Amino acid sequence: MRRIDIEGASPHFIGCWNIDQNSLCDDLIEFFITHRDSQEPGQSAGGVDHNAKKSTDITIHPRDLELPDHVAVKEYMDVLYGCYKDYLQQFPFLDSIMPRVDIGSFNIQRYLPGGHFKLEHSERTAIINSFRVLVWMTYLNDVADGGSTTFTHQDLEVQPQKGKTLIWPAEWTHAHRGNILNSGEKYIITGWMHFPHESN
């Protein structure tokens, strides 16, 4: 895991790393391809709406990580945790209030030519998702023709590169969109981090 500086006015609070485990990215793509029965049309807040989001998704639940065919996903989560710990080093105040996190269900997504999440959105927009604090995403393959992620308020455009991992605040300040993929395929794994649920 290697920290990457991305251009733009600082601080933009978008952490970036290359996880370096290219074989792990390949394994996650293979996982997606071989789990056809779990693939579903991608949804946005409004449900399935190809004008807002056009993708194919697999949802992974935390309990699934113990399944024998989910080894690659579990290994990825260990790598992601390393990125999170490095994010805390960059922003010590967050470490003081959120030294550990919970991760709920998350998605592996595939975009084909014409695919996108072009609806500008953020990840915490209503009471139902107000528990989200951070968003994370790893690009699982290189994309040369379209498919970038644009952060509206930061005037940042990030092109997918295999292993590139981002963590950023879930708030409206980091509204973003996934631009149209013109050719090839685009695979990502993405989800949210939130305050842990304390036991009673």
N, C-alpha and C positions, 0 to 999 in steps of 0.2 A: 504494500500500500504506500503510495507516494503522493504527497500533497502537490496540487497544481494550482498556480495562480491564474485566475481568469481576468480578462481585461474589464475595465469599467470603473466608475467612481467608487471609491472605497470610504467606509465599509459598505458593502452591498449585502453582507451576511449570507452569501452563497458559498458554502464550502465545496471544494472540488478535489478529487483524488483520482489517480489511476490505480485500480486494485491489482494490476499486474498479472492476476491469475487468468490469462486468456483461456486456458483449458476449462476453467470453471464457467466462463461465459458460454463456451461451446456446449458444456454439459447442461446448462440451463436452457439453451435453445433446443437441444436434443430432448430434454424433459418436456418442453412445450409441444414439440412435434409428436412425440410418442403418446401423449395424453390427450388424444383427440376427443374422447368422451367428456372431458372436462372443459373443452373450449366453448365459449359463448360469445355472442356479439357484445362488444364493449358498451358500457353504459356511462352516461353522465348523470348529473343530478336530476335531469328530466327523463331518465330511463334510456332506452335505445332510441337514439336520434342521430342518424348518419349525417345530418347537417351540422351537428355539434361535435360528434366524435365518431370516427369510423375505424374500428379496430376489432381484433379478436382477442379475448382475454381468458386467462385461467386464474381463478381466485384460489389462493392458498390460505388456509386457516391455521392458526398456531398449533393446534392438535395434529395437523397433518405432518409436521416436521419429524414426528416419531415414526412415520411409516417408512418401511425399508426402501421404497422407490423414490423417496424424497431426500436422499443423502446430499445431492448437489445443492438443493435449496437450503438445507441446514448448514452446509459448509459456507454458503454465501452469507447467511445471517451472521456467522462468526466474523467474516471479513468486514461486513457492514458495521458491526459493533466497533471495530478498530477505527473506522472512519469517524464514527460518532464520538469516540473518546478524543480523537484529534480535534474535532470541532469544538469540544468543550475546552480544550487547551487554548484555542483561539479566542474564546469568549468565556472567560472565567466566571462572570456573573451567572451565566446559565448553569455552569457546573455547581454553583452554590445552591441553586433552587431545584435542579433536575439532574442529580448525579446518576440516576438510573431511569430507564424508560420502559414502557410497555409498547409492544408492537402487536397490533391486532391483525385482522385479515389483510392481505395485500395481493397484488396482481402481477402476473407475467403477461405481457401484451405483444401482439404481432401486428404490424402495419404493412399492408401491401400497397402497390402504386395507387394513388388517390386517397390513401388512408391519412388520418389526421386526428388531432384534438384541437380544432381551430377555434372552438369556443373559448374566449378569454375567461379564465376562472382562477380562483384561489381555493385553498383546501379547507378553509374554516369560514363558512359563510352563513351558518345558521346554528341554532341551539343543538340540533342533532349531531353536528360534527365539531362543536365548540371545544371538545377535549383535545383536538389535534394541536400539537405545538410545532413539530417539524415535519417536513416532507423529505423523502429520499427517493433517488432514482439512479439506476445504473443502465447505461447503454450496453447492450450485449453484442453489438456488431458495428462495424464501420458503415456509415451512410454517406454517400458522395453527392446525391442528387435530391435535395429537399430534406424534409423531416427534422429540421432544426427545432430547438425550443427557444422561444422568445419570452424574455422577462420584460414586461411592458414598461414599468416605472424605472427600471434600471437601464433601459436601452441596451440590453444584452441579448445576444443571439449565440446559442451554444449548439455546435454541430455534433451529432452523435459520433463517438469514437469508442471502439471496443474497450470495455473496462472503465470508461470514464464514469465517475460516480459523483452525484450532487446531493447535498443536504442544504435545505433552506427553510426559513420560517413559513408556517402555514397561513399566515395572515394575509389580508387584502393587499398589503404593501408589496407582495410578491406575486401579483397576478401574472399569469403566463398562458401560453398556448403552444400546442404542438403543430408546427406547420406541415403543409401537405407534402407527402412523400411522392416524388415524381417517378422514381424507378427503383427497382430492387426491393429489398425487405428491410424492415426496422424492427428490432426486438428490444424491449426494455423490461426491467423488473422495478416495481415502484410501490410505495406505501407510505405510512405515517408513523411518527413516534408521538407518544403522549405520556402524561404523568401516570405513574403506576397506580393501579387500583389497590388501595390499602385494605388489608383484611380487617374485619371487625373483631 
